[in-house]
Amino acid sequence: MKKKELPRFLYGGDYNPEQWPAETWSKDIQVFKQADINSATVNVFSWALLEPQEGQYDFTMLDKIVDNLSRANFNIVMATSTAAMPAWMFKKYPEVARVDYQGRRHVFGQRHNFCPSSKDYQRLASDLVAHLAERYHDNPHIVAWHVNNEYGGNCYCDNCAAAFRKWLKDRYQTPDKLNKAWNMNVWSHTIYDWDEIVVPNELGDAWGPEGIETIVAGLSIDYLRFQSDAMLNLFKLEKRVIEKYSPDAPVTTNFHSLPNKMVDYQKWAKGQDIISYDSYPAYDMPTYHPAFLYDLMRTLKHQPFMLMESTPAQVNWQPYSPLKRPGQVRATELQAVAHGADTVQYFQLKQAIGGSEKFHSAVIAHSGRTDTRAFKEVARLGHDLNKVGPVIKGAKTTAKVGIVFDWSNFWALEYVDGITQDLRYVPIILDYYRQFYEQNIPTDVISVDDDFSQYDLIVAPVLYMVKPGLGEKIDRYVKAGGNFVTSFMSGIVGPSDNVYTGGYPGPLKDVTGIWVEESDAVVPGHRTNISIGDQEYAAHLMCDLIHLEGAQAIATYANEFYAGVPAVTENKYGKGNAWYVGSRLEHDGLKKVIDRVIKFSGVKPLVDQATPLEVTKRVTTDGQELYFVLNMSNGSQELPMKFRGYHDLLTGRVAQPTLKGWDVEILQS
C-alpha cells in the first residue's frame, strides 16, 4: 500500500512531558505555538512507564499526552519506546542484555544495550508495539511512526554466535566454501563444523579498538554485516506490527553519527518509508562535513529526508560545546533544508532537569522564559518555515556528480593491517566531497548499486573492496562516455577481503590504464611532494608507485627514490575518461586535479563566480528553482552577481547584496 506523505513541513522535535507535572503541559504547548512549532515526537523512552510489569500495560499518561497535542492540532511522530528496556526485563530475562567486545554481559542501565538475537527481547518489543499500534492507529494527528532510536553497537553473546552461524550457513552453504572465502588456511584457522566458528571479539580473532583490528578480516567484516542485518530485522519486526494496524502510515528510524559505522544505512534505506537523521555537528567541524552527511541522507532514497534531531543551542555530550553565535542555529538548520530536509526537529523541546542530558539545550530552557536569545532564534526560524515550508516541501535536488560511499569498503579498509595505521575511510571521502562543495557543484553520495548512468562524473576514492560485477559496471559506464575518478587503495580485494591477484588495482586496471607495483607509507614528520606543472604539493598517508599501461601521467612524485614516477594519471577509455590519484593530496593539490576532472566531465557549478557562500538548489514539484544561499561564517559576504535582483522568499523582498554572518537567503528569479 502506498504510504501517506507528511501533511506539512514539520517543525518540532522530541518532547518528554512524562518528565514533568501534567499541569505544565498546556503552558508548554502555548510556548511552542509562539515559535510556530507544529509537531512533536513522543514516547521515545517510555517503556518502563507503559509496561511496569510484563504484560501489564498502562497508557494513562500517554493517552493524556496524545490527547493534549491532538487538541492543539499538533502533528505527532509516535515512537515505539523499544530502545531502552525496563529494569524488570533484565531481572527476569538476563540474556536480553548485550555482551560487549570484551566479553562482558551488560546489566540494567544506559540504553541501546539490547541483544538483537534475544527471542525474549523480540517477543516483548513486538507485544509493546502491537499494543501501541492498536491503541493509536486511528488518530489522524499521528503522521509517522518512529521505531526504536539510533540503532547501533554490536553484541557478542552466545545467542548472536548461534544466529551468526546460521547467517553464515545461508551465505556460504558449506564449511569448505567459507574456508575459501576467509582464506582460513592462514594460521591454521580451517574449520570443519559450523559450531567451531566464534564471534570476532577481543577474546578471539579481533583485538585492539573494535572495528579496527582483526586477524581474519573476512570473519570480522561478515560479523558486521550480520549484526547490521540482525538489527535491521528488529526494525522490520516492529514495522510489520505497525503496518498491521496502520498500513499507510510512514515508518522510519533515526540514523545518526559520522556516519554510524555499525549499520549499513544503504541496505537499511530500502526498508525505510522516509529517511530520518540526527545531526549534531561539533563546533570545529568544517561546514562541508554536515553538508556531506545531508547529501548522503538525501541520496539514500533519492528523496527528501527528515531532520529528526538537532539542537537549538548546546549539546551535552561533546567535549566542548560553545554557544551558537547569533543567527547560527537558523543557518545550520536551513543548511539541512537546503540539502533536502523536509522537517526541522530538535532534541529536545523541553530541557530535562535530571539525567545525563539535563544540560542539552532545548526550546524551553530551565528558565522557562521566552525572552531569551535562543528562544527568539528558534521562533524566528519557526516563522520562516511557516512561510516557506509549503513551497519547499517535496522539492528535489538534481546532481550530475556522484561520490561513492560504501559500508563494506568502510568496514574493510579500516581493518587493513599494513602500510599505515592511519587509513580512515570517511576523511578521505570528505577530501573529495569538499572539492565539489567549495565550488557549489551539486553532489549525490551514492552506493555502488546506484545507477551510474544518471551522472556525468563518478568519484570513488579508496574503493578498496570491489564486489563481483562492479568492475564491469565501471568499465561499461566509462566506455559509454562517463568520467570516473578513483585513488590509492582501490581495486585491491573482493567481498571477503581476499586480494585480487595479477596486480593492483585489480578489476580497475583496464579502465585506469595503470598497474601499481608497490605503495610507500608516508611516515609522520616526513614530506613527500608531487609535481603538477611547475607547482609542487604535499602528498600524505601513502604513495603508489604507478606504471602506465595506456594512461598518461598528469602529476609525478617530486622527491624520494621514486621522483619522476607517475602520481596522478588520466586514461582515455572508450568514450570516457578515468583518473587515478596515487596519494592523499593536500587540499590545493587535489583541487588542481579535480579542476581538470571538472573541465573534462563538463559538470557545472550553480554559480560561476567564486564565492565563500554555500549555494544549493532544490526544484519544486511544479518546476520552480529555489536557490539556497548560506553564509556559514561570522563575517559578511557579498552575494554573487548572478542572484542580484532575485526574490528572497524569507523576506519577501529583493535579495540583499550583502549577507551578514550566518545569514540565509532562499531565492527565486
Residue pairs with C-beta under 8 A, 6 or more apart in sequence:
1 247
1 248
2 248
3 248
3 249
3 250
3 273
4 143
4 248
4 249
4 250
5 250
5 394
6 75
6 143
6 144
6 250
6 274
6 306
6 342
6 343
6 393
7 75
7 143
8 38
8 75
8 389
8 390
8 393
9 342
9 343
9 385
9 389
9 390
9 392
9 393
10 38
10 39
10 75
10 77
10 143
10 306
10 342
10 343
10 344
10 345
11 35
11 36
11 37
11 38
11 39
11 343
11 344
11 345
11 381
11 382
11 385
11 386
11 389
12 32
12 37
12 38
12 39
12 40
12 41
12 74
12 75
12 77
12 343
12 345
12 346
12 349
13 37
13 39
13 40
13 41
13 309
13 310
13 345
13 346
13 347
13 348
13 349
13 363
14 40
14 41
14 42
14 44
14 309
14 345
14 346
14 347
14 348
14 349
15 28
15 40
15 41
15 42
15 348
15 349
15 350
16 42
16 44
16 45
16 348
16 350
16 352
17 24
17 25
17 28
17 42
17 65
17 68
17 350
18 46
18 49
18 61
18 62
18 65
19 350
19 352
19 353
20 28
20 350
22 61
22 64
25 64
25 65
25 68
26 68
28 349
28 350
28 364
29 68
29 69
29 72
29 74
31 363
31 364
31 370
32 40
32 74
32 349
32 363
33 72
34 370
34 379
35 363
35 375
35 378
35 379
35 382
36 379
36 382
36 383
36 385
36 386
37 349
37 363
37 382
38 73
38 74
38 75
38 386
39 74
39 75
39 76
39 77
39 143
39 343
39 345
40 69
40 74
40 75
40 76
40 77
40 349
41 76
41 77
41 79
41 146
41 308
41 345
42 62
42 65
42 66
42 69
42 76
42 77
42 78
42 79
43 50
43 62
43 65
43 78
43 79
43 80
43 81
43 132
44 79
44 81
44 83
44 146
44 149
45 81
45 83
45 84
45 111
45 149
46 62
46 81
47 81
47 82
47 84
47 85
47 86
47 128
48 84
48 86
48 87
49 58
49 61
49 62
50 57
50 58
50 59
50 62
50 81
50 128
50 131
50 132
51 57
51 58
51 86
51 128
52 58
52 86
52 88
53 88
54 88
54 89
54 92
54 124
55 127
57 128
57 131
59 131
59 135
66 76
66 78
66 136
66 139
66 141
66 142
69 76
69 141
70 76
70 139
70 141
73 141
74 141
75 141
75 142
75 143
76 139
76 141
76 142
76 143
77 142
77 143
77 144
77 145
77 146
77 345
78 132
78 136
78 142
78 144
78 145
78 146
79 145
79 146
79 147
79 149
80 125
80 128
80 129
80 132
80 145
80 146
80 147
80 148
80 238
80 242
81 128
81 132
82 114
82 125
82 128
82 129
82 147
82 148
82 238
83 111
83 112
83 114
83 148
83 149
83 150
84 110
84 111
84 112
84 149
85 96
85 108
85 113
85 114
85 121
87 108
89 96
89 120
89 121
89 124
90 96
90 97
90 107
90 108
91 108
93 118
93 120
93 121
93 124
94 105
95 115
95 118
95 120
95 157
95 159
96 114
96 115
96 118
96 120
96 121
96 124
97 105
97 106
97 107
97 108
97 113
97 114
97 115
98 105
98 106
98 113
98 114
98 115
98 153
98 154
98 155
98 156
98 157
99 105
99 106
99 115
99 155
99 156
99 157
99 158
99 160
100 106
100 155
100 156
100 201
101 154
101 156
101 201
101 202
101 206
101 210
102 201
102 202
102 203
103 156
103 201
103 202
103 203
105 157
106 113
111 149
112 149
112 150
112 151
112 152
112 153
113 153
114 121
114 125
115 121
115 155
115 157
115 159
115 160
116 155
116 160
116 227
116 230
116 231
116 233
116 234
117 155
117 157
117 159
117 160
117 162
117 163
117 230
118 159
119 159
122 234
122 237
125 234
125 237
125 238
126 237
126 238
126 241
129 147
129 238
129 241
129 242
130 241
130 244
130 245
133 145
133 241
133 242
133 244
133 245
133 246
134 245
136 142
137 245
137 246
137 249
142 246
142 249
143 249
143 250
144 249
144 250
144 251
144 252
144 273
144 274
144 306
145 242
145 246
145 249
145 250
145 251
145 252
146 252
146 253
146 254
146 276
146 308
147 235
147 238
147 239
147 242
147 251
147 252
147 253
148 234
148 235
148 238
148 253
149 253
149 254
150 253
150 254
150 255
150 256
150 260
150 278
151 231
151 234
151 235
151 253
151 260
151 263
152 231
152 256
152 257
152 260
152 262
152 263
153 262
154 210
154 223
154 224
154 227
154 262
155 227
156 199
156 201
160 199
160 227
160 230
161 197
161 198
161 199
163 226
163 230
164 197
164 199
164 223
164 226
165 194
165 195
165 197
167 222
167 226
167 229
168 178
168 194
168 197
168 222
168 226
169 194
171 222
172 178
172 181
175 191
175 192
175 193
175 194
178 184
178 191
179 185
179 190
179 191
181 218
181 496
181 498
182 189
182 216
182 218
182 219
182 222
182 496
183 218
183 496
183 498
184 190
184 191
184 216
186 216
187 215
189 205
189 215
189 216
191 197
197 219
198 204
198 205
199 223
200 206
200 214
200 216
200 219
200 220
200 223
202 210
205 214
205 215
205 216
205 219
205 220
206 213
206 214
206 215
206 220
207 213
207 214
207 215
211 224
211 261
211 262
211 411
211 414
211 415
212 414
212 415
213 415
213 417
214 220
214 415
214 417
217 412
217 415
217 416
217 497
218 496
218 497
218 498
220 411
220 415
221 408
221 411
221 412
221 415
221 496
221 497
222 496
224 262
224 411
225 264
225 408
225 411
227 262
228 262
228 263
228 264
228 267
228 268
228 407
229 267
231 263
232 263
232 267
232 268
232 271
235 253
235 268
235 271
236 271
238 251
239 251
239 271
242 249
242 251
243 249
243 251
250 273
250 274
251 272
251 273
252 272
252 273
252 274
252 275
252 276
252 306
252 308
253 272
253 276
254 276
254 277
254 278
254 308
254 309
255 263
255 265
255 268
255 275
255 276
255 277
255 278
255 297
256 277
256 278
256 309
258 289
258 293
258 426
259 265
259 293
259 296
259 426
261 410
261 411
261 414
264 407
264 408
265 296
265 300
265 407
266 300
266 405
266 406
266 407
266 447
266 449
267 407
269 275
269 300
269 301
272 300
272 301
274 301
274 303
274 304
274 305
274 306
275 297
275 298
275 300
275 301
275 303
275 305
275 306
276 305
276 306
276 307
276 308
277 293
277 294
277 297
277 305
277 306
277 307
277 308
277 309
277 341
278 308
278 309
278 310
278 347
279 290
279 293
279 294
279 307
279 309
279 310
279 336
280 309
280 310
280 311
280 315
280 318
281 289
281 290
281 332
282 318
282 320
283 318
283 320
283 321
283 322
286 434
287 335
287 614
287 632
288 430
288 433
288 434
288 437
288 438
289 430
290 332
290 335
290 336
291 335
291 339
291 433
291 437
291 614
292 429
292 430
292 433
292 437
292 445
294 305
294 335
294 336
294 339
294 340
294 341
295 339
295 340
295 399
295 433
295 443
295 444
295 445
296 405
296 445
297 305
297 340
298 304
298 305
298 339
298 340
298 397
298 444
299 444
299 445
299 446
299 450
302 444
303 340
303 396
304 340
304 341
304 342
304 393
304 394
304 395
304 396
305 340
305 341
305 342
306 341
306 342
306 343
306 345
307 333
307 336
307 337
307 341
307 343
307 344
307 345
308 343
308 345
309 345
309 346
309 347
310 332
310 333
310 336
310 344
310 345
310 346
310 347
311 346
311 347
311 360
311 361
312 329
312 346
312 361
312 362
312 363
312 374
312 377
312 378
313 323
313 324
313 329
313 361
313 374
314 321
314 322
314 323
314 324
314 359
314 360
314 361
315 321
315 360
315 361
316 356
316 357
316 358
316 359
316 360
317 356
317 357
317 360
324 332
325 634
325 661
325 662
326 373
326 377
326 661
326 662
327 377
327 660
327 661
327 662
327 663
328 662
329 374
329 377
329 378
329 381
330 377
330 380
330 381
330 384
330 662
330 664
331 630
331 631
331 632
331 662
331 663
331 664
332 632
333 344
333 381
334 381
334 384
334 628
334 630
334 664
334 666
335 614
335 630
335 632
336 344
337 344
337 392
337 628
338 614
338 616
338 618
338 628
338 630
339 397
339 616
340 397
340 618
342 392
342 393
342 394
344 381
344 385
346 362
346 363
346 378
347 360
348 357
348 360
348 362
348 363
349 362
349 363
349 364
350 362
350 363
350 364
351 358
351 360
351 361
351 362
351 364
351 365
351 366
352 358
352 360
352 362
353 366
361 374
363 375
363 378
364 375
365 372
365 374
365 375
369 375
370 376
370 379
384 650
387 649
387 650
388 649
388 650
388 666
391 620
391 624
391 626
391 649
392 618
392 620
392 626
392 666
394 620
394 621
395 618
395 619
395 620
395 621
395 624
395 626
396 618
396 619
397 442
397 444
397 616
397 617
397 618
397 619
398 442
398 617
398 619
399 442
399 443
399 444
399 455
400 442
400 455
400 456
400 457
400 603
400 604
401 436
401 441
401 442
401 443
401 444
401 455
401 456
401 457
401 459
401 603
402 443
402 444
402 445
402 446
402 450
402 452
402 454
402 455
402 457
402 458
402 459
403 429
403 432
403 433
403 436
403 443
403 444
403 445
403 446
403 459
403 460
403 461
404 446
404 447
404 448
404 458
404 459
404 460
404 461
404 463
405 429
405 445
405 446
405 447
406 447
406 448
406 463
406 465
408 465
408 467
408 495
409 425
409 462
409 463
409 464
409 465
410 425
410 426
412 464
412 465
412 493
412 497
413 423
413 425
413 462
413 464
413 465
413 489
414 423
414 424
414 425
415 497
416 423
416 464
416 489
419 519
419 521
419 542
420 521
420 522
420 541
420 542
422 541
423 462
423 489
423 541
425 462
428 461
428 462
428 487
428 584
429 461
429 462
431 461
431 584
431 585
431 587
431 590
432 459
432 461
432 485
432 590
432 594
433 443
433 445
434 587
435 590
435 591
435 594
436 442
436 443
436 594
437 443
437 614
439 598
439 605
440 605
440 606
440 607
440 611
440 614
440 615
440 616
441 598
441 603
441 604
441 605
441 606
442 606
442 616
442 617
444 450
444 455
446 455
446 458
448 467
448 470
452 458
452 473
452 474
452 477
452 482
453 477
453 480
453 482
455 482
456 482
456 483
456 601
456 602
456 603
457 482
457 483
457 484
457 485
457 597
457 598
457 601
457 603
458 474
458 477
458 482
458 483
458 484
458 485
459 484
459 485
460 474
460 484
460 485
460 486
460 490
461 485
461 486
461 487
461 490
461 581
462 487
462 488
462 489
462 490
463 486
463 487
463 490
463 491
463 508
464 489
464 490
464 491
464 492
464 493
465 492
465 493
465 494
465 495
465 497
466 490
466 491
466 492
466 493
466 494
466 500
466 506
466 507
466 508
467 494
467 495
468 494
468 495
470 507
471 491
471 506
471 507
471 508
471 511
472 507
474 484
474 507
474 508
474 511
475 510
475 511
475 573
477 484
477 576
478 484
478 511
478 573
478 574
478 576
478 577
478 578
479 573
479 574
479 575
479 576
480 574
480 575
480 576
481 574
481 575
481 576
482 576
483 576
483 577
483 578
483 579
483 597
483 600
483 601
484 511
484 576
484 577
484 578
484 579
485 578
485 579
485 580
485 581
485 594
485 597
486 505
486 508
486 512
486 578
486 579
486 580
486 581
487 580
487 581
487 582
487 584
488 516
488 519
488 541
488 542
488 543
488 544
488 581
488 582
488 583
488 584
489 519
489 542
490 504
490 505
490 508
490 580
491 500
491 504
491 505
491 506
491 507
491 508
491 509
492 499
492 500
492 504
492 505
492 506
493 499
493 500
493 506
494 500
499 506
500 506
500 507
502 509
503 509
503 515
503 516
503 517
504 515
504 516
504 544
505 512
505 514
505 515
505 516
505 580
509 515
509 549
510 573
511 571
511 573
511 578
512 551
512 569
512 571
512 578
512 579
512 580
513 548
513 549
513 550
513 551
513 569
513 571
513 573
513 578
514 546
514 547
514 548
514 549
514 550
514 551
514 566
514 569
514 571
514 580
515 546
515 547
515 549
516 544
516 545
516 546
516 547
516 582
517 545
517 546
517 547
518 544
518 545
519 542
519 543
519 544
519 545
520 528
520 542
520 543
520 545
520 560
520 562
521 541
521 542
522 528
522 539
522 540
522 541
522 542
522 543
522 583
527 538
527 559
528 538
528 539
528 540
528 543
528 557
528 559
528 560
528 583
529 536
529 537
529 538
529 539
529 557
529 558
529 559
530 536
530 537
530 539
530 555
530 556
530 557
530 558
530 567
530 568
530 583
530 585
530 589
531 555
531 556
531 557
531 558
532 554
532 555
532 568
532 589
532 592
532 593
535 592
536 558
537 585
537 586
537 588
537 589
537 592
538 585
538 586
538 589
539 557
539 567
539 583
539 584
539 585
539 586
539 589
540 583
540 584
540 585
540 586
541 583
541 584
542 583
542 584
543 557
543 560
543 562
543 567
543 582
543 583
544 567
544 582
544 583
545 562
545 565
545 582
546 553
546 565
546 566
546 567
546 569
546 580
546 582
547 566
548 566
548 569
550 571
551 566
551 569
551 570
551 571
551 578
551 580
552 569
552 570
552 571
553 566
553 567
553 568
553 569
554 568
554 569
554 570
554 579
554 593
554 596
555 566
555 567
555 568
555 589
555 593
556 563
556 564
556 565
556 566
556 567
557 563
557 564
557 565
557 567
566 582
567 581
567 582
567 583
568 579
568 580
568 581
568 582
568 585
568 593
569 579
569 580
569 582
570 577
570 578
570 579
570 596
571 577
571 578
571 579
571 580
577 600
577 601
579 593
579 597
581 590
581 593
585 593
605 615
606 615
606 616
606 617
606 627
607 615
607 640
607 642
607 643
608 642
609 640
609 641
609 642
611 637
611 638
611 640
612 633
612 637
613 629
613 630
613 631
613 637
613 639
613 640
613 659
614 628
614 629
614 630
614 631
614 632
615 627
615 628
615 629
615 630
615 640
616 627
616 628
616 630
617 625
617 626
617 627
617 628
618 626
618 628
619 625
619 626
620 626
624 668
625 668
625 669
626 649
626 666
626 667
626 668
627 643
627 646
627 666
627 667
627 668
628 664
628 665
628 666
628 667
629 639
629 640
629 643
629 655
629 659
629 664
629 665
629 666
629 667
630 664
631 637
631 659
631 660
631 661
631 662
631 663
631 664
632 662
633 661
633 662
634 661
634 662
635 661
636 658
636 659
636 660
636 661
637 658
637 659
638 657
638 658
638 659
639 655
639 656
639 657
639 658
639 659
639 665
643 655
643 665
643 667
644 655
644 657
645 654
645 655
646 654
646 655
646 667
646 668
646 669
647 653
647 654
647 655
647 667
647 668
647 669
648 654
648 655
648 656
648 665
648 666
648 667
649 666
649 667
649 668
650 664
650 665
650 666
651 665
655 665
655 667
656 665
659 665
